[in-house]
Amino acid sequence: MSSALTEAGARWADLLASWAIPDEIVAQGEVPPWSHDPLTFAMDDTADPTHPIFEVARELLPVDGGSVLDVGCGGGRSSLPLAPRATHITGVDSSRAMLDQFATAAERARIGHREIEGRWPDVAIEAEAAGRPIEPVDVVVCHHVFYNVPDLEPFVVALTAVARLGVVVVLPKRHPMSAWNSAWKHFWNLDRPEGPTSDDAIAVLRALGIEPEVIEVPRPAMARQADDPTALVTSARRRLCLTSDRDSEIGAWLRDNPPAFMREVVILRWPGGLDQ
């Protein structure tokens, strides 16, 4: 861990590290427990463009059209609803499959787009070193990514540096995998962490001299796995490193113990152009 981290940044990294799953349990799973099905993040008609998570970003954009950088873009759910106010969107994601979905959805919506494959802020650092820095944009959005970022401080600094007008981050109040904590206890007798939380993320921002607007809103409605028992079993099997021969056992337990998926998210918004 870098000695340059603030106390809040070091705490965030330590809390995220506590989510590591023992190797002997990971080895028993059929798929990596942290992986995602790209179809889960595909753009569809369930996104409500009037939801506050979009309005908070949209109101920063110029009326005559502006540019957006979507870090961890997935299939575009977090940025494509900003059209037509957003006229060009650059998507960054470490998954080529996600970027392909993003590009297809942007083409369908007739929005200018660019795709950058890789992890943030590594792609920004590499572009700078190659003499082709990522051009500043009006607004940076980053939804449901913070809990995947141990080194949150350089991540935030890089988000802020490339935003002319503002940064909008959306995250749950608690780590999203905490919804499965009781299942981990049942199937593996393994106690899982409770932190970090959105309050810990806010502490990191404040340690960097950023005082964000904090807005708590209901999570946007979307087609959710919780509404599909078969999909929920598949997700539980993946997250819990279980095998398909236990599907009936998993399904029976889930019927009486549904995961505690969060119904609220936190929006963090702050000005762009941090001078670092």
MARMI-776770 format. One record per residue (C-alpha): y, z, x; residue in three letters; residue number from 1. Coordinates in steps of 0.5 Angstrom, whole numbers, padded with zeros to 4 digits. Layout:
! residues N
Y, Z, X, ala, NUM
...
This chain:
! residues 276
0000, 0000, 0000, met, 1
0007, -0002, 0003, ser, 2
0011, 0004, 0005, ser, 3
0017, 0000, 0002, ala, 4
0015, 0002, -0005, leu, 5
0019, 0007, -0009, thr, 6
0015, 0013, -0012, glu, 7
0015, 0010, -0019, ala, 8
0012, 0003, -0016, gly, 9
0007, 0007, -0012, ala, 10
0005, 0011, -0018, arg, 11
0004, 0005, -0022, trp, 12
-0001, 0002, -0017, ala, 13
-0005, 0008, -0016, asp, 14
-0006, 0008, -0024, leu, 15
-0008, 0001, -0024, leu, 16
-0013, 0002, -0018, ala, 17
-0016, 0008, -0023, ser, 18
-0018, 0002, -0027, trp, 19
-0023, 0000, -0022, ala, 20
-0030, -0001, -0025, ile, 21
-0036, 0002, -0021, pro, 22
-0039, -0004, -0017, asp, 23
-0046, -0002, -0020, glu, 24
-0044, -0003, -0027, ile, 25
-0040, -0010, -0026, val, 26
-0047, -0012, -0023, ala, 27
-0050, -0011, -0029, gln, 28
-0045, -0016, -0034, gly, 29
-0047, -0023, -0035, glu, 30
-0039, -0025, -0034, val, 31
-0034, -0021, -0030, pro, 32
-0031, -0016, -0035, pro, 33
-0023, -0018, -0033, trp, 34
-0024, -0025, -0035, ser, 35
-0021, -0029, -0041, his, 36
-0023, -0034, -0045, asp, 37
-0018, -0039, -0045, pro, 38
-0018, -0041, -0052, leu, 39
-0016, -0034, -0054, thr, 40
-0009, -0036, -0051, phe, 41
-0009, -0043, -0054, ala, 42
-0003, -0044, -0058, met, 43
-0004, -0045, -0065, asp, 44
0000, -0044, -0072, asp, 45
0000, -0037, -0072, thr, 46
0006, -0035, -0068, ala, 47
0012, -0033, -0072, asp, 48
0018, -0036, -0068, pro, 49
0022, -0031, -0072, thr, 50
0019, -0025, -0069, his, 51
0023, -0020, -0065, pro, 52
0019, -0022, -0058, ile, 53
0022, -0029, -0059, phe, 54
0029, -0027, -0062, glu, 55
0030, -0023, -0056, val, 56
0029, -0029, -0051, ala, 57
0032, -0034, -0056, arg, 58
0039, -0031, -0056, glu, 59
0040, -0031, -0049, leu, 60
0039, -0039, -0049, leu, 61
0045, -0043, -0049, pro, 62
0046, -0046, -0056, val, 63
0045, -0053, -0053, asp, 64
0039, -0052, -0050, gly, 65
0036, -0048, -0044, gly, 66
0031, -0047, -0039, ser, 67
0025, -0042, -0039, val, 68
0020, -0040, -0034, leu, 69
0014, -0037, -0037, asp, 70
0010, -0033, -0032, val, 71
0003, -0032, -0034, gly, 72
0004, -0037, -0039, cys, 73
-0003, -0038, -0042, gly, 74
-0003, -0043, -0047, gly, 75
0004, -0042, -0049, gly, 76
0004, -0037, -0054, arg, 77
0010, -0033, -0051, ser, 78
0015, -0039, -0049, ser, 79
0013, -0045, -0054, leu, 80
0016, -0042, -0060, pro, 81
0023, -0041, -0057, leu, 82
0024, -0049, -0058, ala, 83
0028, -0052, -0060, pro, 84
0033, -0048, -0056, arg, 85
0029, -0048, -0050, ala, 86
0029, -0055, -0048, thr, 87
0025, -0055, -0042, his, 88
0019, -0050, -0040, ile, 89
0016, -0048, -0033, thr, 90
0009, -0045, -0034, gly, 91
0006, -0041, -0029, val, 92
-0001, -0039, -0029, asp, 93
-0007, -0037, -0024, ser, 94
-0012, -0041, -0029, ser, 95
-0012, -0049, -0029, arg, 96
-0015, -0049, -0036, ala, 97
-0010, -0044, -0039, met, 98
-0004, -0049, -0036, leu, 99
-0008, -0055, -0039, asp, 100
-0008, -0052, -0045, gln, 101
0000, -0050, -0044, phe, 102
0001, -0058, -0042, ala, 103
-0002, -0060, -0048, thr, 104
0001, -0056, -0053, ala, 105
0008, -0057, -0050, ala, 106
0007, -0065, -0051, glu, 107
0005, -0064, -0058, arg, 108
0011, -0060, -0059, ala, 109
0015, -0065, -0055, arg, 110
0018, -0060, -0050, ile, 111
0020, -0062, -0043, gly, 112
0015, -0058, -0039, his, 113
0012, -0057, -0032, arg, 114
0006, -0053, -0029, glu, 115
0005, -0049, -0023, ile, 116
-0002, -0046, -0021, glu, 117
-0002, -0040, -0018, gly, 118
0000, -0032, -0018, arg, 119
0007, -0030, -0019, trp, 120
0010, -0028, -0014, pro, 121
0006, -0032, -0009, asp, 122
0008, -0039, -0012, val, 123
0015, -0037, -0011, ala, 124
0014, -0035, -0004, ile, 125
0010, -0041, -0002, glu, 126
0015, -0046, -0005, ala, 127
0021, -0042, -0001, glu, 128
0017, -0043, 0005, ala, 129
0016, -0050, 0004, ala, 130
0023, -0052, 0003, gly, 131
0022, -0053, -0005, arg, 132
0024, -0047, -0008, pro, 133
0023, -0046, -0015, ile, 134
0029, -0048, -0019, glu, 135
0033, -0042, -0023, pro, 136
0032, -0042, -0030, val, 137
0036, -0039, -0036, asp, 138
0031, -0034, -0038, val, 139
0024, -0032, -0035, val, 140
0019, -0029, -0040, val, 141
0013, -0025, -0038, cys, 142
0008, -0023, -0044, his, 143
0002, -0018, -0043, his, 144
0002, -0019, -0035, val, 145
0005, -0013, -0032, phe, 146
-0002, -0009, -0033, tyr, 147
-0005, -0014, -0028, asn, 148
0000, -0013, -0023, val, 149
-0001, -0007, -0018, pro, 150
0005, -0009, -0014, asp, 151
0010, -0009, -0019, leu, 152
0016, -0008, -0015, glu, 153
0016, -0015, -0012, pro, 154
0014, -0018, -0018, phe, 155
0020, -0016, -0022, val, 156
0025, -0017, -0016, val, 157
0022, -0025, -0016, ala, 158
0022, -0025, -0024, leu, 159
0030, -0023, -0024, thr, 160
0032, -0027, -0018, ala, 161
0030, -0034, -0021, val, 162
0033, -0032, -0028, ala, 163
0040, -0034, -0029, arg, 164
0041, -0030, -0036, leu, 165
0036, -0025, -0037, gly, 166
0029, -0023, -0036, val, 167
0024, -0021, -0043, val, 168
0018, -0018, -0041, val, 169
0013, -0016, -0047, val, 170
0007, -0011, -0046, leu, 171
0003, -0006, -0050, pro, 172
0005, 0002, -0050, lys, 173
-0001, 0003, -0046, arg, 174
-0006, -0001, -0042, his, 175
-0010, -0006, -0047, pro, 176
-0017, -0004, -0044, met, 177
-0016, 0003, -0046, ser, 178
-0018, 0000, -0053, ala, 179
-0025, 0001, -0050, trp, 180
-0025, 0008, -0047, asn, 181
-0029, 0011, -0053, ser, 182
-0034, 0005, -0052, ala, 183
-0034, 0006, -0044, trp, 184
-0036, 0013, -0046, lys, 185
-0041, 0012, -0051, his, 186
-0045, 0006, -0047, phe, 187
-0044, 0008, -0040, trp, 188
-0042, 0016, -0040, asn, 189
-0036, 0013, -0036, leu, 190
-0029, 0016, -0037, asp, 191
-0023, 0011, -0037, arg, 192
-0016, 0012, -0035, pro, 193
-0010, 0013, -0040, glu, 194
-0005, 0011, -0035, gly, 195
0000, 0007, -0034, pro, 196
0004, 0006, -0040, thr, 197
0010, 0002, -0041, ser, 198
0014, 0008, -0039, asp, 199
0011, 0008, -0032, asp, 200
0014, 0001, -0032, ala, 201
0021, 0003, -0034, ile, 202
0021, 0008, -0029, ala, 203
0019, 0002, -0024, val, 204
0025, -0002, -0026, leu, 205
0030, 0004, -0026, arg, 206
0027, 0005, -0019, ala, 207
0030, -0002, -0017, leu, 208
0036, -0001, -0020, gly, 209
0035, -0004, -0027, ile, 210
0036, -0001, -0033, glu, 211
0033, -0005, -0039, pro, 212
0034, -0005, -0046, glu, 213
0028, -0002, -0049, val, 214
0025, -0005, -0056, ile, 215
0019, -0003, -0060, glu, 216
0017, -0007, -0065, val, 217
0010, -0009, -0069, pro, 218
0005, -0013, -0065, arg, 219
0006, -0020, -0067, pro, 220
0001, -0023, -0073, ala, 221
-0005, -0027, -0070, met, 222
-0012, -0029, -0071, ala, 223
-0015, -0023, -0067, arg, 224
-0022, -0022, -0065, gln, 225
-0022, -0015, -0069, ala, 226
-0022, -0019, -0075, asp, 227
-0029, -0023, -0073, asp, 228
-0035, -0019, -0072, pro, 229
-0038, -0024, -0068, thr, 230
-0032, -0025, -0063, ala, 231
-0031, -0017, -0063, leu, 232
-0039, -0016, -0060, val, 233
-0038, -0022, -0055, thr, 234
-0031, -0019, -0053, ser, 235
-0034, -0012, -0052, ala, 236
-0040, -0015, -0048, arg, 237
-0036, -0018, -0043, arg, 238
-0031, -0012, -0043, arg, 239
-0037, -0007, -0042, leu, 240
-0041, -0011, -0037, cys, 241
-0047, -0011, -0042, leu, 242
-0052, -0016, -0044, thr, 243
-0053, -0020, -0050, ser, 244
-0060, -0017, -0051, asp, 245
-0056, -0011, -0054, arg, 246
-0051, -0015, -0059, asp, 247
-0055, -0012, -0065, ser, 248
-0053, -0005, -0062, glu, 249
-0046, -0006, -0060, ile, 250
-0045, -0009, -0067, gly, 251
-0048, -0003, -0070, ala, 252
-0044, 0002, -0066, trp, 253
-0037, -0002, -0067, leu, 254
-0038, -0002, -0074, arg, 255
-0037, 0005, -0074, asp, 256
-0032, 0006, -0068, asn, 257
-0028, 0000, -0068, pro, 258
-0023, -0001, -0062, pro, 259
-0016, 0002, -0062, ala, 260
-0013, -0004, -0061, phe, 261
-0005, -0003, -0061, met, 262
-0001, -0005, -0067, arg, 263
0006, -0004, -0063, glu, 264
0009, -0008, -0057, val, 265
0015, -0006, -0052, val, 266
0020, -0011, -0051, ile, 267
0024, -0010, -0044, leu, 268
0030, -0014, -0043, arg, 269
0035, -0014, -0037, trp, 270
0040, -0019, -0034, pro, 271
0038, -0024, -0029, gly, 272
0040, -0025, -0022, gly, 273
0038, -0019, -0018, leu, 274
0041, -0019, -0011, asp, 275
0036, -0017, -0007, gln, 276
